[in-house]
Amino acid sequence: MNNHDKHYKKKGGRKPKLNRSVHRHVFRLTDAENDRLMMLYEESGLSNKAKFIVSLLFSKEIKTVKIDKGAADFYMRLTSLYSQFRAVGFNYNQVVKLLYTRFSDRKAAAFLYKLEKQTIELAVLCKKIIEITEEFKRDHLKKEK
């Protein structure tokens, strides 16, 4: 039993690491070098700067994930719009049921005619949204190799 093991034998808490990092190195960077290092660190997605720098020093592979804020925002808005379309479809079914239960056939038909016109406009709008989405995919969501 060496001196290191005696030190931790009777203490509680977490078990000591087998290969602790005890050596420290200090280096200085210019503003430009620091900005570049911070940019690379942020792109890496790692949560620890020390691990990031060690991986750079020993040429370990670092995976970077670039998030396109515009694409993410577009996706969120499109998801919101889709949920609104689902709500319109649900409300549409409720309105049709109410028309037939509350009004005469003649009056219900008149209201359904107006509702049908609005539905056609909604369908045209939906086609435009699909076209814009396809255009966005084609122009902005290209896969980089």
ABEGO torsion letter per residue (X at the ends): XBAAAAAAAABBEBBBBABBBABBBBBBBBAAAAAAAAAAAAAAGBABAAAAAAAAAAGBBBBBBBBBAAAAAAAAAAAAAAAAAAAAAAAAAAAAAAAAAABBAAAAAAAAAAAAAAAAAAAAAAAAAAAAAAAAAAAAABBBX
